[in-house]
């Protein structure tokens, strides 16, 4: 039985098409390994210099500054108690960290001696899980994309919710919903549920790039959530992709957690304009 299942997994991998979005070659990254303290790296945001990454891991209420060119200890700033923190994003009004239950922590005084966090609780009732957040400057909002929600499963969609930065409040009605079957069709895969793990808006194309670790996919949509492209990711390279960010010129960075079968890393994919 084990041999049969193994053969099926190999067959599934061989049948998948592994392509790259225009402007990138997903087979040719620059690989940066990270220190032991960030083996569970779960969210990243690129500094303009493309040398430093601001990051969070799964368990600690800390923000890390990762210099990808050094092995020295990373500076850290603690903003909250331990918890399941999944993503980080920079906005025009400051830094925010996402907790898996949908709460946002607004980080005050980052990079200073005194750091604190304001807790913004996600108000919509029902059990749901989040791993993905990004800043949308046109909406002046942080967008949270659900990973797991009972109502989404029934409807075959993946919902995104808005946190209004002007009022510091959440909308409880989705700002858009991704169609799971459209994603599956474009990727050529049998997928019931889409489970995003990170996202960011491309600074040149002005489109949304979403990575889904569980599904092994990179999905591209417009800013209204209309699915445009989907790409299968090779597990050998993308072990557990949990973070995604862009440099200003379009260079793409994807971070992988270490897990049980490898070391955590950050992969850089150079952008070549179309």
Number of C-alpha atoms within 10 A of each C-alpha: 6 7 8 8 10 11 11 12 12 10 11 11 13 10 11 15 14 15 16 15 13 10 14 19 14 20 13 12 17 11 16 15 19 24 17 12 12 21 19 22 30 28 34 30 24 23 17 12 9 16 12 16 21 19 25 27 25 21 15 15 22 22 24 23 20 24 18 18 11 13 11 10 13 15 13 17 19 17 22 17 11 12 14 17 27 29 32 30 24 17 15 11 10 13 18 25 26 25 25 19 17 25 19 26 22 21 21 16 15 17 13 8 7 11 15 15 20 13 15 17 14 17 12 13 7 9 10 16 17 25 29 33 31 25 24 17 12 7 13 16 22 22 23 27 28 27 23 19 17 11 14 19 14 8 10 16 21 24 21 22 23 23 23 15 18 10 8 11 15 22 14 14 11 15 16 18 19 20 18 20 17 16 26 19 13 15 21 15 17 11 13 14 20 26 25 27 27 32 31 24 23 19 14 14 11 12 17 22 22 24 26 24 23 15 19 20 26 23 22 23 19 15 15 12 18 15 19 14 17 24 23 21 24 17 13 7 15 20 22 25 31 28 31 29 27 26 20 15 14 20 20 22 23 24 29 27 27 20 12 7 8 12 17 24 25 23 22 21 20 19 17 12 11 7
